[in-house]
C-alpha cells in the first residue's frame, strides 16, 4: 500500500487514529513490552511521598495519570525527580508532614489520584487543601469516598453536598471505623486505608467482593501494620504507622496487555508475546474470561518481582465462543470490559455482561459509548442498565468513531478496527496517552499485511 495502514492524523492538537485494513488482510506478530502498571505506579509515588527516606521506583508508567499524582505530591512537599521508566527517586516527607500547598491540587483525568489523595489529605491535621480535576473528573462521583471519610471525622466541602470536585478539605484527627462498602472498589478501599494510617485505633474495610489488592501489598512493604481476612473480604489497618522508603519494581499493566491479548485472539494468523505482565490474582479476571471464551493464551516464565506475580503471556489466534460475565469476577476485570466487548463481537453466540454499572461513572459512560460506537461499525450490541448484550459474528465496517476522550475506549475501538473492512477513523485518539503513551507506535510495529 502507498500509505501505512495504521497512521495518525493530527489537527489542532487532536489526534485521529486511522486504521485501513489491507485488501489482502493483516495479522499481528511480535514481542511487546507494555507500560508499567498504572495502579502500582500511583501507589508507589504516594507512599514514597509519605515515607521517611528515599523510595526508588523502576518501571513507572509515564502516562498522564501518574504525572498528575507526581505533580500533586510535589506541591505537597515531596521531592520527586523527573519521571522516567528507568529509575524515579522520591524523597519522602514523612507521614503527617505534608505541606499546605500554595495552589489548588489538580488531579487531571485521574480518579485514582483524587480519591486516594482525599484519604491522605483529610488526615493531615490543621492543614487546608483544595482539589480538582479536568472536566471529566469533575463529573465523576466522589461521595463514595467522601461519606466514609466523613464518618471518620473528615471535613470536606464541595459541589452537590461534597459529591463532585472541586473539593475543599480541612485536615482533622480522624478516628478508625468499620466500613461496609456497598461496592467492591479498590479506590474506595485504598482511600479509607490511607486515611487510617494516621487515624486513632483500627480502620476496617469490608467489601462485597474482592477488589485489587495492590494497596495492601504495598502498605505492608512500606511498614504499615495490616490484617487481611480473605474469607470476609476485609482489611484492617492499624493507626500510628511509620512508613519507610522502599525499592518498587513496577510490573507491566495487565489492563494494557488486555488489548494485545484480545487483538492476538481475534485477528486470524496472529501470534504475540506480551512480556513482563503483572498477574496479581485480583487482576486476572481478564485471563479467566478469555480462557472461558476459548482463547489460546499461555503463561510463560512465571516469577515473583517485588512481591507481585509476573509472567510473559503468549497469545495465538483462536475461534472464540460467547460467555456470561457477571458477579464477583467483575471487580477483577472492570477496566477490561471495553476490550472484552470487542472480543465478544468476534465470538460465536451471544455474550452477556452484567453487574458492571460502575462503568457508567468511569472516564466516560463506557456501557453507552461502547454500545454506540461498536454499533456504528455494524455490531449488534444492546445496552443493559448494568452491562451489555453482544451478539457475535456480525462483520464490522470501517467508519468514523469517537473515543469520548476515554483512553480505554480509544484503544478498544482500535483493536476492533483491525477486523473491520475499509477505513476506521478513531477521533480524539490522543486519550490513549492517559495510560499507554506508545500504543499507536506498538500497533504499527506488530501489524503485517498478508
C-alpha positions as CSV (number, residue, x, y, z in Angstrom):
1,X,0.0,0.0,0.0
2,X,1.2,3.5,-0.6
3,X,0.3,4.7,2.9
4,X,0.7,2.9,6.3
5,X,-2.4,1.0,7.3
6,X,-2.1,2.4,10.9
7,X,-1.5,6.1,10.9
8,X,-2.1,9.2,13.0
9,X,-3.7,12.4,11.7
10,X,-3.2,15.5,13.8
11,X,-5.5,18.5,13.5
12,X,-5.3,21.4,16.1
13,X,-3.9,19.3,18.9
14,X,-6.4,16.5,18.4
15,X,-5.3,13.1,17.1
16,X,-7.3,10.8,14.9
17,X,-6.1,7.2,14.6
18,X,-6.7,5.9,11.1
19,X,-6.7,2.1,10.5
20,X,-7.1,0.8,7.0
21,X,-7.2,-3.0,6.7
22,X,-5.4,-4.1,3.6
23,X,-7.4,-6.0,0.9
24,X,-5.1,-8.9,1.4
25,X,-5.8,-8.9,5.2
26,X,-3.4,-8.4,8.1
27,X,-2.0,-10.4,11.0
28,X,-0.2,-9.4,14.2
29,X,3.3,-10.7,15.2
30,X,6.0,-9.6,17.6
31,X,7.1,-9.2,21.2
32,X,5.5,-6.4,23.1
33,X,6.8,-4.5,26.2
34,X,3.8,-2.9,27.9
35,X,3.9,0.1,30.1
36,X,4.2,-0.2,33.9
37,X,1.1,-0.9,35.9
38,X,-0.9,2.3,36.5
39,X,-2.4,1.3,39.9
40,X,1.0,0.3,41.2
41,X,2.7,3.5,39.8
42,X,0.2,5.7,41.6
43,X,0.6,4.0,44.9
44,X,4.4,3.9,44.7
45,X,4.5,7.7,44.2
46,X,2.1,8.3,47.0
47,X,3.6,6.0,49.6
48,X,7.1,7.2,48.6
49,X,6.0,10.7,49.3
50,X,4.6,9.7,52.7
51,X,7.5,7.6,53.8
52,X,10.7,8.5,55.6
53,X,13.8,8.4,53.4
54,X,14.1,7.6,49.7
55,X,11.9,5.4,47.6
56,X,13.3,4.2,44.2
57,X,10.7,3.2,41.6
58,X,11.7,1.2,38.5
59,X,9.4,0.7,35.5
60,X,7.0,3.6,36.4
61,X,4.2,4.3,33.9
62,X,4.8,7.5,32.1
63,X,1.1,8.2,31.3
64,X,-0.7,11.4,32.1
65,X,-2.3,10.0,35.3
66,X,0.9,9.2,37.2
67,X,2.2,12.6,36.1
68,X,-0.8,14.2,37.8
69,X,-0.1,12.2,41.0
70,X,3.6,13.3,40.9
71,X,2.7,17.0,40.4
72,X,0.2,16.9,43.4
73,X,2.7,15.4,45.8
74,X,5.5,17.7,44.7
75,X,3.1,20.6,45.6
76,X,2.6,18.9,49.0
77,X,6.4,18.9,49.7
78,X,7.8,15.6,48.4
79,X,10.9,15.7,46.2
80,X,10.2,13.6,43.1
81,X,12.8,13.6,40.3
82,X,11.6,13.9,36.6
83,X,9.5,10.9,35.8
84,X,11.1,8.2,33.6
85,X,10.9,4.4,33.2
86,X,14.4,3.6,34.4
87,X,14.6,5.0,38.0
88,X,12.5,7.5,39.8
89,X,13.7,8.8,43.1
90,X,11.2,10.0,45.7
91,X,12.4,11.8,48.8
92,X,9.6,11.3,51.3
93,X,8.4,14.0,53.7
94,X,7.0,11.6,56.3
95,X,3.5,10.7,57.5
96,X,1.7,13.8,58.8
97,X,4.3,16.2,57.3
98,X,2.6,17.2,54.0
99,X,2.7,20.9,53.4
100,X,-0.3,23.1,52.8
101,X,0.0,23.8,49.1
102,X,0.1,27.3,47.6
103,X,-2.5,26.5,44.9
104,X,-5.3,24.0,44.0
105,X,-4.1,20.4,43.6
106,X,-5.1,19.3,40.1
107,X,-5.6,15.5,39.6
108,X,-6.2,15.9,35.8
109,X,-8.1,13.0,34.5
110,X,-7.1,10.6,37.3
111,X,-9.8,9.3,39.6
112,X,-7.2,7.2,41.4
113,X,-5.1,10.4,42.2
114,X,-8.1,12.3,43.5
115,X,-9.9,9.6,45.5
116,X,-6.8,8.2,47.2
117,X,-5.3,11.6,47.9
118,X,-8.5,12.6,49.7
119,X,-7.9,10.0,52.3
120,X,-4.3,11.2,52.8
121,X,-5.2,14.9,53.0
122,X,-8.2,14.5,55.3
123,X,-5.9,13.1,58.0
124,X,-3.4,15.9,57.9
125,X,-4.5,17.9,61.0
126,X,-4.7,21.7,60.7
127,X,-4.0,22.0,57.0
128,X,-6.3,23.2,54.2
129,X,-6.4,21.7,50.7
130,X,-8.4,22.2,47.6
131,X,-8.5,19.5,44.9
132,X,-10.0,19.5,41.4
133,X,-9.6,17.7,38.0
134,X,-10.4,18.1,34.4
135,X,-14.0,18.3,33.1
136,X,-14.4,14.5,33.0
137,X,-13.1,14.0,36.6
138,X,-15.3,16.9,37.9
139,X,-18.3,15.0,36.7
140,X,-17.4,11.7,38.4
141,X,-18.9,10.7,41.9
142,X,-16.7,11.4,44.9
143,X,-19.4,10.7,47.6
144,X,-18.3,7.1,47.6
145,X,-15.1,8.1,49.4
146,X,-16.2,11.4,51.0
147,X,-19.0,9.7,53.0
148,X,-16.8,7.1,54.8
149,X,-14.1,9.8,55.4
150,X,-16.8,12.0,57.0
151,X,-17.7,9.0,59.2
152,X,-14.1,9.1,60.3
153,X,-14.4,12.8,61.2
154,X,-13.2,14.4,58.0
155,X,-14.2,17.9,57.0
156,X,-14.8,18.0,53.2
157,X,-16.9,20.5,51.2
158,X,-17.8,20.6,47.6
159,X,-20.5,20.8,44.9
160,X,-23.7,18.8,45.3
161,X,-23.1,18.0,49.0
162,X,-19.4,17.3,48.5
163,X,-20.1,14.6,45.9
164,X,-18.3,16.4,43.0
165,X,-15.0,18.2,42.6
166,X,-13.7,20.8,43.2
167,X,-13.5,19.8,46.9
168,X,-12.1,21.6,49.9
169,X,-10.5,19.6,52.7
170,X,-9.7,20.7,56.3
171,X,-7.4,18.2,57.8
172,X,-8.6,16.6,61.1
173,X,-7.6,13.9,63.6
174,X,-9.6,11.0,62.2
175,X,-10.9,8.0,64.1
176,X,-11.0,4.5,62.9
177,X,-14.2,2.9,61.7
178,X,-15.6,-0.4,60.4
179,X,-16.9,0.4,56.9
180,X,-19.1,-1.9,54.9
181,X,-18.5,-0.7,51.3
182,X,-21.6,-1.1,49.1
183,X,-19.3,-1.7,46.1
184,X,-16.1,-3.7,45.5
185,X,-13.8,-0.8,44.7
186,X,-10.0,-0.7,45.1
187,X,-10.2,3.1,45.1
188,X,-12.7,3.3,47.9
189,X,-10.8,0.7,49.9
190,X,-7.5,2.3,49.4
191,X,-8.7,5.8,50.3
192,X,-10.0,4.6,53.6
193,X,-6.9,2.6,54.4
194,X,-4.7,5.6,53.6
195,X,-6.9,7.7,55.9
196,X,-6.5,5.0,58.6
197,X,-2.7,5.3,58.5
198,X,-2.9,8.3,60.9
199,X,-6.4,7.6,62.4
200,X,-6.9,6.7,66.1
201,X,-7.4,3.0,66.5
202,X,-8.2,0.4,63.8
203,X,-9.8,1.1,60.4
204,X,-11.6,-1.9,58.7
205,X,-13.0,-2.0,55.2
206,X,-15.3,-4.9,54.3
207,X,-16.2,-5.4,50.6
208,X,-19.0,-7.4,48.9
209,X,-16.4,-9.0,46.7
210,X,-12.6,-9.0,46.4
211,X,-11.1,-5.9,44.6
212,X,-7.5,-5.5,43.6
213,X,-5.1,-5.6,46.5
214,X,-2.1,-3.5,45.4
215,X,-2.6,-1.1,48.3
216,X,-2.5,-3.8,50.9
217,X,0.7,-5.3,49.4
218,X,2.5,-2.0,49.1
219,X,1.4,-0.6,52.5
220,X,2.8,-3.7,54.2
221,X,6.0,-3.5,52.2
222,X,6.4,0.2,53.4
223,X,5.9,-0.8,57.0
224,X,2.2,-0.3,57.8
225,X,0.5,-2.9,60.0
226,X,-2.4,-4.6,58.3
227,X,-4.6,-7.6,58.9
228,X,-6.3,-9.2,55.9
229,X,-9.3,-11.6,56.2
230,X,-9.8,-13.0,52.7
231,X,-12.9,-15.0,53.7
232,X,-14.7,-11.8,54.8
233,X,-13.1,-9.7,52.0
234,X,-12.0,-7.4,54.8
235,X,-8.8,-5.4,55.5
236,X,-7.8,-3.7,58.8
237,X,-5.1,-1.1,59.1
238,X,-3.8,0.0,62.5
239,X,-3.2,3.7,63.1
240,X,0.1,5.2,64.1
241,X,2.2,3.6,61.4
242,X,5.6,4.7,60.2
243,X,6.4,4.2,56.6
244,X,10.0,3.7,55.3
245,X,11.2,4.3,51.8
246,X,11.5,1.1,49.6
247,X,12.5,0.0,46.2
248,X,9.5,-0.7,44.0
249,X,9.7,-2.6,40.7
250,X,6.5,-1.9,38.7
251,X,5.4,-4.9,36.5
252,X,3.6,-4.4,33.2
253,X,-0.1,-3.4,33.4
254,X,-2.4,-6.3,32.6
255,X,-5.0,-3.7,31.7
256,X,-2.7,-2.6,28.8
257,X,-1.8,-6.2,28.0
258,X,-5.5,-6.9,27.5
259,X,-5.7,-5.0,24.3
260,X,-3.0,-7.2,22.7
261,X,-4.4,-10.4,24.2
262,X,-7.7,-9.7,22.5
263,X,-6.1,-8.5,19.3
264,X,-4.0,-11.7,19.0
265,X,-7.0,-13.8,19.8
266,X,-9.4,-12.2,17.1
267,X,-7.1,-11.4,14.2
268,X,-6.5,-14.5,12.1
269,X,-3.0,-15.8,11.8
270,X,-1.7,-13.8,14.7
271,X,0.8,-14.7,17.5
272,X,2.1,-12.2,20.1
273,X,4.3,-12.4,23.2
274,X,3.4,-9.8,25.8
275,X,6.3,-9.6,28.2
276,X,6.6,-8.8,32.0
277,X,2.8,-8.7,32.8
278,X,1.6,-8.4,36.3
279,X,-0.7,-11.4,37.0
280,X,-1.8,-10.5,40.5
281,X,-4.8,-12.8,41.2
282,X,-7.0,-9.8,41.9
283,X,-6.4,-8.6,38.4
284,X,-6.5,-11.7,36.3
285,X,-10.3,-11.9,35.6
286,X,-9.4,-10.9,32.0
287,X,-7.4,-14.1,31.6
288,X,-10.1,-16.3,33.1
289,X,-12.8,-14.9,30.8
290,X,-10.7,-15.2,27.7
291,X,-10.0,-18.8,28.7
292,X,-13.7,-19.4,29.0
293,X,-14.1,-17.9,25.5
294,X,-11.6,-20.4,24.1
295,X,-8.6,-18.0,23.7
296,X,-5.2,-19.6,23.3
297,X,-3.1,-17.8,26.0
298,X,-0.1,-19.4,27.7
299,X,1.7,-18.0,30.8
300,X,5.5,-18.4,30.4
301,X,8.4,-17.6,32.7
302,X,6.2,-17.1,35.8
303,X,8.0,-15.4,38.6
304,X,7.7,-13.0,41.6
305,X,9.0,-9.5,41.3
306,X,9.0,-7.2,44.3
307,X,6.1,-9.1,45.8
308,X,3.9,-9.2,42.7
309,X,3.4,-12.2,40.5
310,X,4.6,-11.7,36.9
311,X,4.6,-13.7,33.7
312,X,5.1,-13.4,29.9
313,X,1.8,-14.1,28.0
314,X,1.7,-15.7,24.6
315,X,-1.5,-15.4,22.6
316,X,-2.4,-17.0,19.3
317,X,-5.5,-16.6,17.1
318,X,-8.4,-18.9,18.0
319,X,-12.1,-19.2,17.4
320,X,-13.8,-17.6,20.4
321,X,-17.2,-18.5,21.8
322,X,-19.6,-16.4,23.8
323,X,-19.9,-16.5,27.6
324,X,-21.6,-14.7,30.5
325,X,-19.5,-12.2,32.6
326,X,-21.1,-11.3,35.9
327,X,-20.8,-11.5,39.7
328,X,-17.7,-11.5,41.8
329,X,-15.4,-11.5,38.8
330,X,-16.5,-8.0,37.7
331,X,-14.3,-6.1,40.2
332,X,-11.3,-8.1,38.9
333,X,-11.7,-7.0,35.3
334,X,-13.8,-3.8,35.4
335,X,-11.2,-1.9,33.4
336,X,-11.0,-4.6,30.8
337,X,-14.7,-4.8,29.9
338,X,-14.5,-2.4,26.9
339,X,-11.9,-4.6,25.2
340,X,-13.8,-7.8,26.3
341,X,-16.8,-6.3,24.5
342,X,-14.7,-6.2,21.3
343,X,-13.7,-9.9,21.8
344,X,-17.4,-10.7,22.2
345,X,-18.2,-9.1,18.8
346,X,-16.0,-11.7,17.1
347,X,-17.1,-14.7,19.3
348,X,-19.7,-17.2,18.3
349,X,-23.0,-16.7,20.1
350,X,-24.3,-14.0,22.4
351,X,-22.2,-12.7,25.3
352,X,-23.9,-11.1,28.3
353,X,-22.1,-8.7,30.7
354,X,-23.9,-7.8,33.9
355,X,-23.3,-6.2,37.3
356,X,-20.9,-3.7,35.7
357,X,-22.9,-0.5,36.4
358,X,-19.6,1.0,37.7
359,X,-18.7,1.5,34.0
360,X,-21.2,4.3,33.8
361,X,-19.1,6.6,36.0
362,X,-15.7,6.0,34.6
363,X,-13.9,8.5,32.3
364,X,-17.0,8.1,30.1
365,X,-20.2,6.1,30.3
366,X,-18.4,3.1,29.0
367,X,-21.5,1.0,28.6
368,X,-23.3,3.6,26.5
369,X,-20.2,4.6,24.5
370,X,-19.0,1.0,23.7
371,X,-22.6,0.1,22.6
372,X,-23.0,3.1,20.4
373,X,-19.6,3.1,18.8
374,X,-19.5,-0.7,18.0
375,X,-23.0,-0.4,16.6
376,X,-21.8,2.3,14.3
377,X,-19.3,-0.2,12.9
378,X,-22.1,-2.8,12.4
379,X,-22.0,-4.8,15.6
380,X,-25.2,-5.9,17.3
381,X,-24.8,-4.6,20.9
382,X,-27.6,-4.0,23.3
383,X,-27.1,-1.6,26.2
384,X,-28.3,-3.0,29.5
385,X,-28.7,-1.0,32.7
386,X,-25.6,-2.7,34.2
387,X,-23.9,-4.1,31.2
388,X,-24.1,-5.2,27.6
389,X,-25.6,-8.0,25.4
390,X,-23.4,-8.6,22.4
391,X,-24.4,-10.9,19.5
392,X,-21.2,-12.1,17.9
393,X,-20.4,-12.9,14.4
394,X,-21.5,-9.8,12.6
395,X,-18.9,-8.3,10.2
396,X,-17.7,-4.8,11.0
397,X,-17.2,-2.0,8.6
398,X,-14.8,0.9,9.0
399,X,-16.5,4.2,9.9
400,X,-15.7,7.4,12.0
401,X,-16.0,6.6,15.7
402,X,-15.1,8.7,18.8
403,X,-13.1,7.9,22.0
404,X,-15.2,10.3,24.1
405,X,-11.7,11.3,25.5
406,X,-11.6,7.9,27.3
407,X,-8.3,6.1,26.9
408,X,-9.7,2.6,27.1
409,X,-12.5,3.4,24.6
410,X,-9.9,4.7,22.1
411,X,-7.7,1.6,22.3
412,X,-10.6,-0.9,22.3
413,X,-12.0,0.7,19.1
414,X,-8.6,0.5,17.5
415,X,-8.5,-3.3,18.1
416,X,-12.0,-3.7,16.7
417,X,-10.9,-1.8,13.6
418,X,-8.2,-4.4,12.9
419,X,-11.0,-6.8,11.8
420,X,-13.2,-4.2,10.1
421,X,-13.4,-3.9,6.3
422,X,-12.3,-0.5,4.9
423,X,-11.1,2.6,6.8
424,X,-11.8,3.2,10.5
425,X,-11.0,6.6,12.0
426,X,-10.9,6.9,15.8
427,X,-11.3,10.6,16.7
428,X,-9.7,12.1,19.8
429,X,-7.3,9.1,19.9
430,X,-4.8,11.2,22.0
431,X,-6.8,9.9,25.0
432,X,-4.7,6.7,24.9
433,X,-1.8,8.5,26.4
434,X,-3.5,8.6,29.7
435,X,-2.4,5.0,30.3
436,X,-0.5,3.9,27.2
437,X,1.6,6.7,25.6
438,X,3.2,4.4,22.9
439,X,0.0,2.4,22.0
440,X,-0.1,3.6,18.4
441,X,3.6,3.0,17.7
442,X,3.3,-0.5,19.1
443,X,0.3,-1.2,17.0
444,X,2.2,0.0,13.9
445,X,5.1,-2.3,14.7
446,X,3.1,-5.5,15.1
447,X,0.8,-5.1,12.1
448,X,1.8,-7.1,9.0
449,X,-0.1,-7.4,5.7
450,X,-0.8,-10.9,4.5
